[in-house]
C-alpha cells in the first residue's frame, strides 16, 4: 500500500476512493472497503482510502478524554490488510475543516486526487456542515465535478450496529469480548515498557509497566484482564491491571502486566497487548499478602483455561 502525505506534489491518477476516519478499522469499515474494492476492480482503477493524520474530534475538543481505538500506525497496518492500493493522509486542521463539501469535492477529490468514483457510507458527512446538506447534495456536487458518488449499503450483521461508538461503549463496560466481536479481532494497545515502583516484584509477581504510544487511545474500564502479550514476535499469556492501585494508595492510572512464565529484562521494549477477557474489577485489599493471594487466583484462572 502506497502512503501519501503530500497531495500538492502528487501526480493525479484516476481512482476509486472512499473517505473516513476509520478509527479502529472495524468489521463495518472492512465491509465498506471490500465493497469499494469490488467497484475499483469493476472500473479497472486503483482503490484509494482517504483518511486523516489526526482524528477530526481532536481539532474541536483537544482536551477530551482518550477515545481513539487505534494509533495511526495500527490503522495503516489494518488498511493495508484490507487490500487498499493507496492511502491519502490529509492533515485535519482549521483550513481543512472550513472547506464546504462542494469545495472539498472539487478542490481535493477532483483536482488533487482525480477521484472518478467516491464510495461513502450511507450516513457519511464531510465538509463544513451546511443545513440540510446530505447524500443527495453530495451526489449532485459529484455529478458537477465528474465524480460518481456511490452510497454504500449499511452493514448490519444479524441486525447489530457495527460502529466505532459501539466498540467504545463495550470497552467502557469492560466487555472486551463483545468489543472484539465488533472489531473482528481482539482490542489491543501498543506501548513501551518502563520502570515502575517494583511493587509487583516485591510480592512475587513482577509486572511490565506500559506507557502507550498513542496517549489518546482508549483503555477499557479499570479492572483485571486476561491478555495476550506480543513481544519480539513471540506471544505470551498475561494478567493485566488497569487502574490506580488502591491497595497502596496509587493516584495515577497505570497499565501493568504480569507475563506468565517469563523472566527476561524487557525495559524500554515495545510491546503489544491484546485484551481477551475481564477477570474482575480492581479493588482495594487489606494487605499486600491478600493482594498476592488474589493475583495467584487470577493467574490460576488463566492457567485453567
C-alpha positions as semicolon CSV with decimal commas, in nm:
position;residue;x (nm);y (nm);z (nm)
1;X;0,000;0,000;0,000
2;X;0,137;0,339;-0,101
3;X;0,107;0,604;0,172
4;X;0,080;0,966;0,052
5;X;0,113;1,261;0,288
6;X;0,164;1,548;0,041
7;X;-0,114;1,578;-0,214
8;X;0,028;1,901;-0,358
9;X;0,319;1,718;-0,518
10;X;0,110;1,416;-0,618
11;X;0,073;1,322;-0,984
12;X;-0,304;1,259;-1,014
13;X;-0,406;0,906;-1,112
14;X;-0,771;0,821;-1,181
15;X;-0,901;0,623;-0,884
16;X;-1,195;0,484;-0,692
17;X;-1,189;0,626;-0,340
18;X;-1,358;0,609;-0,004
19;X;-1,316;0,851;0,284
20;X;-1,345;0,845;0,661
21;X;-1,163;0,844;0,994
22;X;-1,160;0,461;1,002
23;X;-1,082;0,462;1,373
24;X;-1,021;0,101;1,475
25;X;-1,091;-0,030;1,122
26;X;-1,376;-0,248;1,250
27;X;-1,587;-0,502;1,060
28;X;-1,811;-0,229;0,918
29;X;-1,511;-0,041;0,780
30;X;-1,372;-0,364;0,634
31;X;-1,704;-0,442;0,465
32;X;-1,723;-0,094;0,312
33;X;-1,365;-0,112;0,187
34;X;-1,436;-0,456;0,038
35;X;-1,736;-0,312;-0,148
36;X;-1,523;-0,022;-0,273
37;X;-1,255;-0,274;-0,374
38;X;-1,512;-0,452;-0,593
39;X;-1,603;-0,121;-0,758
40;X;-1,235;-0,047;-0,822
41;X;-1,189;-0,387;-0,988
42;X;-1,506;-0,334;-1,193
43;X;-1,374;0,002;-1,321
44;X;-1,016;-0,125;-1,355
45;X;-0,890;0,151;-1,125
46;X;-0,681;0,151;-0,805
47;X;-0,854;0,181;-0,468
48;X;-0,765;0,483;-0,257
49;X;-0,861;0,533;0,108
50;X;-0,866;0,897;0,217
51;X;-0,823;0,949;0,590
52;X;-0,659;1,192;0,832
53;X;-0,334;1,218;1,025
54;X;-0,534;1,313;1,336
55;X;-0,895;1,238;1,424
56;X;-1,127;1,537;1,349
57;X;-1,259;1,531;1,708
58;X;-0,913;1,631;1,834
59;X;-0,933;1,963;1,648
60;X;-1,259;2,067;1,810
61;X;-1,216;1,905;2,154
62;X;-0,841;1,871;2,219
63;X;-0,880;1,830;2,597
64;X;-1,129;1,542;2,591
65;X;-1,069;1,200;2,741
66;X;-0,880;0,940;2,534
67;X;-1,118;0,784;2,278
68;X;-0,913;0,653;1,985
69;X;-0,939;0,282;1,905
70;X;-0,614;0,266;1,711
71;X;-0,294;0,460;1,661
72;X;-0,220;0,595;1,313
73;X;0,044;0,325;1,269
74;X;-0,203;0,047;1,355
75;X;-0,475;0,199;1,136
76;X;-0,240;0,200;0,836
77;X;-0,145;-0,163;0,903
78;X;-0,512;-0,265;0,919
79;X;-0,595;-0,074;0,599
80;X;-0,306;-0,248;0,424
81;X;-0,457;-0,583;0,516
82;X;-0,790;-0,470;0,365
83;X;-0,630;-0,463;0,019
84;X;-0,604;-0,085;-0,022
85;X;-0,374;0,034;-0,304
86;X;-0,314;0,390;-0,182
87;X;-0,381;0,570;0,144
88;X;-0,402;0,950;0,139
89;X;-0,328;1,108;0,478
90;X;-0,480;1,454;0,496
91;X;-0,398;1,696;0,779
92;X;-0,723;1,780;0,955
93;X;-0,663;2,142;1,050
94;X;-0,873;2,459;1,060
95;X;-0,828;2,518;0,687
96;X;-0,942;2,165;0,603
97;X;-1,236;2,186;0,845
98;X;-1,351;2,514;0,685
99;X;-1,391;2,360;0,337
100;X;-1,751;2,304;0,233
101;X;-1,848;1,965;0,092
102;X;-1,861;2,116;-0,256
103;X;-1,518;2,278;-0,218
104;X;-1,374;1,955;-0,083
105;X;-1,515;1,758;-0,373
106;X;-1,388;1,998;-0,641
107;X;-1,058;2,119;-0,488
108;X;-0,938;1,799;-0,320
109;X;-1,117;1,498;-0,467
110;X;-1,130;1,613;-0,828
111;X;-0,834;1,847;-0,877
112;X;-0,577;1,696;-0,639
113;X;-0,671;1,326;-0,628
114;X;-0,851;1,263;-0,960
115;X;-1,128;1,063;-0,793
116;X;-1,370;0,918;-1,051
117;X;-1,594;0,725;-0,814
118;X;-1,641;0,805;-0,445
119;X;-1,784;0,524;-0,233
120;X;-1,908;0,653;0,104
121;X;-2,108;0,519;0,394
122;X;-2,483;0,578;0,362
123;X;-2,474;0,817;0,662
124;X;-2,133;0,974;0,599
125;X;-2,089;1,351;0,622
126;X;-1,793;1,556;0,511
127;X;-1,702;1,921;0,469
128;X;-1,803;2,215;0,687
129;X;-2,165;2,146;0,790
130;X;-2,442;2,321;0,598
131;X;-2,807;2,298;0,698
132;X;-2,995;2,030;0,507
133;X;-2,685;1,906;0,325
134;X;-2,659;1,531;0,286
135;X;-2,611;1,244;0,045
136;X;-2,835;1,383;-0,230
137;X;-2,636;1,707;-0,236
138;X;-2,308;1,508;-0,245
139;X;-2,436;1,315;-0,546
140;X;-2,526;1,639;-0,723
141;X;-2,191;1,803;-0,639
142;X;-2,017;1,492;-0,767
143;X;-2,212;1,498;-1,092
144;X;-2,099;1,858;-1,148
145;X;-1,738;1,762;-1,071
146;X;-1,739;1,448;-1,287
147;X;-1,732;1,219;-0,982
148;X;-1,983;0,939;-0,933
149;X;-2,085;0,936;-0,566
150;X;-2,198;0,589;-0,462
151;X;-2,352;0,544;-0,112
152;X;-2,259;0,209;0,040
153;X;-2,516;-0,027;0,189
154;X;-2,538;-0,033;0,571
155;X;-2,353;-0,325;0,730
156;X;-2,584;-0,479;0,990
157;X;-2,497;-0,845;1,052
158;X;-2,781;-1,006;1,249
159;X;-2,922;-0,655;1,285
160;X;-2,628;-0,548;1,506
161;X;-2,491;-0,196;1,472
162;X;-2,122;-0,207;1,382
163;X;-1,952;0,123;1,465
164;X;-1,659;0,278;1,648
165;X;-1,904;0,419;1,902
166;X;-2,036;0,070;1,971
167;X;-1,681;-0,051;2,039
168;X;-1,626;0,235;2,282
169;X;-1,945;0,153;2,470
170;X;-1,832;-0,207;2,516
171;X;-1,486;-0,100;2,636
172;X;-1,648;0,142;2,881
173;X;-1,834;-0,156;3,025
174;X;-1,527;-0,381;3,030
175;X;-1,687;-0,610;2,771
176;X;-1,370;-0,671;2,571
177;X;-1,501;-0,990;2,411
178;X;-1,806;-0,803;2,279
179;X;-1,573;-0,529;2,151
180;X;-1,370;-0,796;1,972
181;X;-1,687;-0,921;1,800
182;X;-1,747;-0,574;1,657
183;X;-1,385;-0,515;1,560
184;X;-1,332;-0,860;1,411
185;X;-1,021;-0,905;1,624
186;X;-0,908;-0,857;1,985
187;X;-0,882;-0,498;2,102
188;X;-0,515;-0,413;2,156
189;X;-0,280;-0,142;2,275
190;X;0,087;-0,076;2,197
191;X;0,338;0,083;2,427
192;X;0,684;0,090;2,581
193;X;0,783;-0,094;2,899
194;X;0,911;0,150;3,163
195;X;1,033;0,128;3,521
196;X;0,768;0,134;3,794
197;X;0,766;0,113;4,173
198;X;0,859;-0,261;4,164
199;X;0,567;-0,341;4,395
200;X;0,475;-0,649;4,192
201;X;0,826;-0,785;4,219
202;X;0,818;-0,746;4,597
203;X;0,519;-0,985;4,622
204;X;0,644;-1,234;4,363
205;X;0,463;-1,102;4,055
206;X;0,695;-0,866;3,862
207;X;0,495;-0,656;3,618
208;X;0,573;-0,471;3,297
209;X;0,460;-0,109;3,333
210;X;0,342;0,018;2,996
211;X;0,323;0,372;2,858
212;X;0,101;0,396;2,549
213;X;0,249;0,502;2,217
214;X;-0,078;0,683;2,142
215;X;-0,178;0,884;2,452
216;X;-0,529;0,940;2,316
217;X;-0,601;0,569;2,276
218;X;-0,890;0,448;2,487
219;X;-0,845;0,193;2,763
220;X;-1,125;-0,034;2,888
221;X;-1,275;0,037;3,228
222;X;-1,044;-0,022;3,525
223;X;-1,005;-0,384;3,621
224;X;-0,805;-0,702;3,582
225;X;-0,790;-0,864;3,239
226;X;-0,659;-1,179;3,081
227;X;-0,443;-1,072;2,790
228;X;-0,206;-1,187;2,519
229;X;0,134;-1,017;2,516
230;X;0,318;-0,994;2,184
231;X;0,687;-0,922;2,231
232;X;0,958;-0,955;1,965
233;X;0,733;-1,177;1,758
234;X;0,654;-1,419;2,043
235;X;0,319;-1,443;2,221
236;X;0,264;-1,497;2,594
237;X;-0,035;-1,501;2,828
238;X;-0,061;-1,236;3,093
239;X;-0,268;-1,074;3,367
240;X;-0,317;-0,701;3,315
241;X;-0,426;-0,449;3,577
242;X;-0,562;-0,113;3,466
243;X;-0,633;0,134;3,743
244;X;-0,499;0,332;4,036
245;X;-0,364;0,054;4,263
246;X;-0,591;0,143;4,559
247;X;-0,423;-0,110;4,791
248;X;-0,111;0,109;4,802
249;X;-0,286;0,444;4,761
250;X;-0,197;0,499;4,397
251;X;-0,307;0,822;4,231
252;X;-0,216;0,789;3,864
253;X;-0,392;0,547;3,632
254;X;-0,143;0,281;3,526
255;X;-0,118;-0,022;3,297
256;X;0,069;-0,320;3,444
257;X;0,106;-0,670;3,302
258;X;0,235;-0,983;3,473
259;X;0,358;-1,209;3,193
260;X;0,321;-1,578;3,275
261;X;0,631;-1,799;3,253
262;X;0,856;-1,508;3,161
263;X;1,166;-1,366;3,330
264;X;1,353;-1,154;3,072
265;X;1,450;-0,790;3,122
266;X;1,230;-0,600;2,876
267;X;1,266;-0,241;2,995
268;X;1,241;0,006;2,703
269;X;1,099;-0,268;2,480
270;X;0,793;-0,214;2,262
271;X;0,503;-0,445;2,335
272;X;0,151;-0,508;2,204
273;X;-0,117;-0,634;2,439
274;X;-0,447;-0,787;2,328
275;X;-0,744;-0,795;2,567
276;X;-0,902;-1,141;2,594
277;X;-1,150;-1,113;2,883
278;X;-1,217;-0,918;3,201
279;X;-1,147;-1,128;3,510
280;X;-1,268;-0,891;3,782
281;X;-1,291;-0,531;3,893
282;X;-0,996;-0,353;4,054
283;X;-1,039;-0,332;4,430
284;X;-0,859;-0,237;4,749
285;X;-0,718;-0,521;4,959
286;X;-0,648;-0,510;5,331
287;X;-0,283;-0,606;5,287
288;X;-0,021;-0,688;5,026
289;X;-0,047;-1,052;5,127
290;X;-0,419;-1,051;5,046
291;X;-0,338;-0,888;4,712
292;X;-0,075;-1,155;4,643
293;X;-0,326;-1,435;4,710
294;X;-0,578;-1,275;4,475
295;X;-0,319;-1,247;4,198
296;X;-0,242;-1,616;4,247
297;X;-0,611;-1,688;4,190
298;X;-0,615;-1,467;3,879
299;X;-0,317;-1,650;3,732
300;X;-0,467;-1,987;3,822
301;X;-0,789;-1,898;3,638
302;X;-0,588;-1,827;3,322
303;X;-0,380;-2,146;3,354
304;X;-0,701;-2,346;3,398
305;X;-0,841;-2,208;3,073
